[in-house]
Amino acid sequence: MVWFYAILSVVIISLVSLIGAFTLSLKPEKLNRLVFILVSLSVGALFGDVFIHLIPEALAEGISSLTFSLSIITGVMVFFILEKFLRWHHSHGAHVDCPECHPNLTEEHHEEIHEKSHLGPMILLGDSFHNFLDGIIIGLSFLVSIPIGLATTVAVILHEIPQEISDFGILIHSGYSRARALLWNFLSASAAILGVIIALLVGKTLEEIIPIGIAFAAGGFIYIAGSDLVPELHKTKELKKSLLQVLAISIGFLFMFLLFFFE
């Protein structure tokens, strides 16, 4: 029964990533306006997740301050190196976006998308690792008891809904077509299935390295939000749009704060 409930839980969590499907019916103009808000929302959600959930969770596990700090720095550096590689790779002709997916965009707009195309693989990698850790945490929770496993699953689902919508928006912002963004978002979320299987097979021996993995994920999210998304927000100069950005960031923070009471 533990295996049944644990696998079912992560399958449901993976399906949450399909929540971005509701945007498939939107017209490009409305989708662009939605993405503008979602990028801002994702900044608040990522920073809120890091400072309200991931960092406190890692510290609560008894990780030493030095190991904790080094794990976060490693996360930042790995994602910095990854972005360097992706920028170099794309500048040598490997385009993520495709003109046929965006027939109404000008050549200038395609160049702009090209400049942001590295964001897609970065958010997918970070999300896959994070979802993998979620799967491990859920698996270990079910090994403790089924009620604790179910409570952890509910908390993760509540956490995933805004994050998956935001990630979908970032992928669109990076030049992915809507269908392609939906597919890759789902595959990224499916990493939780691998995580829960490993947790159920290996069991308690994973508990010692989970805080290190959580701190590493926190460093990756800090880098993505701080170095890539925040500069994008600063490109908007209009007062009305800037106020909307502040509101969306605040909502992202608030949602992550409210989830604290469900954990």
Phi, psi and omega in degrees: 000326178299314178299317182299308183294321182294313180294317179300321181297313183286333174295316177298317179298320178297322180291338177300331180298339180283001179298338176293350182297334182295341179280347183296337181272356182277149174287154182307322181297315180291324179296319178298320178293324178292318179299322178304318180284321184294324178297319177294317178300321182293327177299311178296320181292318181292312179295320179296319179298317182295308190271341180260329186245299190295309182297311177300324180294319179295317181293326180294339181278359176086017178294142180291153183298323180291313178299319179300311181296316180295326179293318178294314179299320178298318177300315179298313183293320180298318180287330174295313179295320178299317180293321177302314180296315183294321178295318178296316182298315182289328181288347177257025168103001180268093182274137175275322184277161179228130182303325182292339178282340182227068188294341184269358182271146178280170179299324179296319180292324178295324177294323179294318177297321180301322180294334183259359190294339180289341181296323182302302179301326181294313182292327179292319179295313180299318180292320179299316180295318179296315179295324176300316178294321176302318179298319178297315181297318179296317179300314179295325179295319178290331176293331176288306176190155179296317178301319178294322178297318180293320178296318178296321179298316179299317179298318180294318179299314179299325179287325186285329186304303179294326181294318182291321176297317180296316179298320177300318178296321180294320179296319175297317179299332182274357177108002178286145170291161184297316180295319181292320177297321180296316181297310182293326177297321179292316180297322177297317180295332182291349177299338178297329180296316177297319180299316182290325178296316179297318180298317181291328180282316185271323176075222192297339184295344180277346188300328184288330183264350181300315179302324179294316178296321179295317179295321177299315178299322178299316178298320178296318180291325176299317180295313182299312183291316186283322186264337184249313186278315180301315176301327177297321180293327181289348178287343178273125183254340183294138183297316182298314180293324179295321178294323176296322177298314179300318179297315181295319177299317180296322178295320176300315176300313184299317181297317178296325178293317181295326179295338180302328183278354178262354184272000000 
